[in-house]
Amino acid sequence: MGRGRVQLKRIENKINRQVTFSKRRNGLLKKANEISVLCDAEVALIVFSTKGKLYQYATDSCMEKILERYERYSYAERALTMTEPENQGDWCLEYGKMKAKIEALQKSQRHLMGDQLDTLNLKELQHLEQQLENSLKHIRSRKTQVLLDSISDLEKKEKELQDQNRLLEKEITEKERAIAIVQQAQWEQPSQTQTTSSSSPSFLIIDPLPTVNIGDYQGRGSEDEDGVQNRIGSSLLPWMLRP
């Protein structure tokens, strides 16, 4: 049993309308792709939903190129449609005017370049001279303005360079001052070390060795000889007591 013919009218149900839109949109984009591939045609498709969302398809993603081509062809078609037979005479007259104006401008340009001056009379030559003088005034004025602008730019650059130079000189001075302080500290440190070493004793004070006064013992006859020898032995070093 075949499907009946669908009556084309707005679908009242919002959900059904959205589903139908999605299905038909996908089918339309698919058909556009098929015709562009099968027939090698340039196709541009633009669809806006009820919410204003854009859906588009273009051959090789060249939508702008296709639209520009469409506008060019539609403008040419409108121009041909609006052109009437009675207006063709006006176009011919306008063409003649434009051609005469172009020739006059070319002739004036050649005169300003100094060519084909034989056909000019005195009044025309004076007018041409006045034009050249006015042109020279404008050129000189423009030249002066350009020079003044360049001088102003150079003065600004000079001021910037001077400011940079002052900053660099300040940094160099600060670095030199820091280096001098470090060197002075290094010079003062060895002198303090030498002063400390000179104030400390350079040699150790050794207690004097005990001496033996033998004369005293010889003068004393009352002391025992063993006691004298013991005292002498305790006062002398071991190496002095060797036989």
C-alpha positions in Angstrom: 0.0 0.0 0.0 1.6 3.3 -1.1 1.9 6.3 1.0 -0.7 9.0 0.4 0.0 12.4 -1.0 1.1 14.8 1.8 -0.8 18.1 1.8 1.6 21.0 1.8 0.7 23.3 4.7 2.3 24.4 7.9 2.6 21.8 10.6 0.9 23.0 13.7 2.6 20.6 16.1 5.9 22.2 17.1 7.7 19.0 17.8 6.6 17.4 14.5 7.5 20.6 12.7 11.0 20.5 14.1 11.5 16.8 13.2 10.2 17.4 9.7 12.5 20.4 9.3 15.6 18.4 10.3 14.7 15.5 8.0 13.9 17.7 5.0 17.0 19.9 5.6 19.3 16.9 5.7 17.7 15.6 2.5 18.0 19.0 0.8 21.7 19.2 1.7 22.3 15.7 0.5 20.6 16.5 -2.9 22.7 19.6 -3.3 25.8 17.6 -2.7 24.7 15.0 -5.2 24.0 17.4 -8.0 27.3 19.2 -7.4 29.2 15.9 -7.7 27.2 14.3 -10.5 26.8 17.3 -12.7 30.0 19.2 -11.7 27.9 22.3 -10.9 28.5 25.1 -8.4 25.8 24.9 -5.8 25.1 27.3 -2.9 22.3 26.5 -0.5 21.2 28.7 2.4 18.6 27.7 5.0 17.4 29.6 8.0 15.4 27.9 10.7 12.4 29.4 12.5 14.8 30.4 15.3 17.1 32.1 12.9 19.8 29.4 12.9 21.8 29.3 9.6 22.4 26.1 7.6 24.4 26.4 4.4 26.2 24.3 1.8 28.5 25.5 -0.9 30.6 23.6 -3.5 34.2 23.4 -2.2 33.3 25.8 0.6 33.3 28.8 -1.8 30.1 30.5 -0.7 31.5 34.0 -1.1 32.7 33.3 -4.6 29.3 31.8 -5.7 27.4 34.8 -4.2 29.7 37.3 -5.9 29.2 35.5 -9.2 25.4 35.5 -8.6 25.4 39.3 -7.8 27.4 40.0 -11.0 25.1 38.0 -13.2 21.9 39.4 -11.6 23.2 43.0 -11.9 24.0 42.5 -15.6 20.6 40.9 -16.2 18.8 43.9 -14.5 20.9 46.3 -16.6 19.8 44.6 -19.8 16.2 44.5 -18.7 16.1 48.2 -17.8 17.8 49.3 -21.1 15.2 50.4 -23.6 15.6 51.2 -27.3 15.0 54.9 -26.8 17.8 55.2 -24.3 20.4 53.9 -26.7 20.8 57.3 -28.4 21.5 58.8 -25.0 24.2 56.3 -24.4 25.8 57.1 -27.7 25.8 60.8 -26.9 27.3 60.2 -23.5 30.0 58.1 -25.0 30.9 60.9 -27.4 31.1 63.4 -24.5 33.3 61.1 -22.5 35.6 60.4 -25.4 36.0 64.2 -26.1 36.8 64.8 -22.5 39.5 62.1 -22.4 41.1 63.5 -25.5 41.2 67.0 -24.0 42.8 65.7 -20.8 45.4 63.8 -22.8 46.2 66.9 -24.8 46.5 69.0 -21.6 48.9 66.4 -20.2 51.1 66.5 -23.2 51.2 70.3 -23.0 52.2 70.2 -19.4 55.0 67.8 -20.3 56.3 70.3 -22.9 55.1 68.5 -26.0 53.1 69.8 -29.0 53.4 73.5 -28.0 53.5 74.7 -31.6 49.7 74.9 -31.9 49.3 77.1 -28.8 48.9 80.9 -29.0 50.2 83.5 -26.6 47.2 83.4 -24.3 47.2 79.6 -24.1 51.0 79.6 -23.4 50.5 82.2 -20.6 47.7 80.1 -19.1 50.0 77.0 -19.3 52.8 78.9 -17.6 50.5 80.0 -14.8 49.4 76.4 -14.3 53.0 75.3 -14.1 53.9 78.0 -11.6 50.9 77.1 -9.4 52.0 73.4 -9.6 55.6 74.4 -8.6 54.2 76.3 -5.6 52.3 73.3 -4.5 55.3 71.1 -5.0 57.6 73.4 -3.1 55.1 73.7 -0.3 54.7 70.0 0.0 58.5 69.6 -0.1 58.9 72.1 2.7 56.3 70.3 4.8 58.0 66.9 4.2 61.3 68.4 5.2 59.9 69.9 8.4 58.2 66.7 9.3 61.4 64.8 8.8 63.3 67.3 10.9 60.8 67.0 13.6 61.1 63.2 13.6 64.9 63.5 13.7 64.7 65.8 16.7 62.4 63.4 18.5 64.8 60.6 17.8 67.7 62.7 19.0 65.9 63.5 22.2 65.1 59.8 22.8 68.8 58.9 22.1 70.0 61.5 24.5 67.6 60.2 27.2 68.9 56.7 26.6 72.5 57.9 26.7 71.9 59.7 30.1 70.3 56.5 31.5 73.3 54.4 30.3 75.7 56.9 31.8 73.9 56.8 35.1 74.0 53.0 35.1 77.7 53.0 34.3 78.4 55.5 37.1 76.5 53.3 39.6 78.3 50.2 38.5 81.7 51.9 38.7 80.8 53.2 42.2 79.8 49.7 43.3 83.0 48.2 41.9 85.0 50.9 43.7 83.3 50.1 47.0 84.0 46.4 46.6 87.6 47.0 45.7 88.1 49.3 48.7 86.6 46.7 51.0 89.0 44.1 49.6 91.9 46.4 50.2 90.9 47.2 53.7 90.5 43.5 54.7 94.2 42.5 54.1 95.5 45.5 56.1 93.3 44.6 59.0 94.6 41.0 58.8 98.2 42.3 58.9 97.5 44.6 61.9 96.0 41.6 63.8 98.9 39.4 63.0 101.5 42.1 64.0 99.7 42.7 67.3 99.9 39.0 68.2 103.3 37.6 69.5 105.6 36.4 66.8 107.2 33.9 69.1 106.3 31.9 72.1 107.9 32.8 75.5 109.5 29.7 76.9 110.2 29.5 80.5 113.9 29.6 81.3 115.5 26.4 82.2 116.6 26.1 85.8 120.3 26.7 86.3 122.5 25.1 88.8 124.6 27.2 91.0 127.3 24.7 92.0 129.3 27.3 93.9 126.6 27.6 96.5 126.6 24.0 97.1 130.3 23.9 97.3 130.3 26.6 99.9 127.9 24.7 102.0 129.8 22.0 103.8 127.0 21.1 106.1 124.7 19.7 103.4 124.8 16.1 102.4 126.4 15.2 99.0 123.6 12.9 98.2 121.1 15.7 98.6 123.2 18.0 96.4 123.4 15.3 93.7 119.6 14.7 93.8 118.9 18.4 93.4 121.3 18.6 90.5 119.8 15.6 88.8 116.2 17.0 89.2 117.3 20.4 87.7 119.2 19.0 84.7 117.7 17.6 81.5 118.0 13.9 80.9 120.6 14.2 78.1 122.8 16.2 80.4 123.0 13.4 82.8 124.4 10.8 80.5 127.9 9.5 81.6 
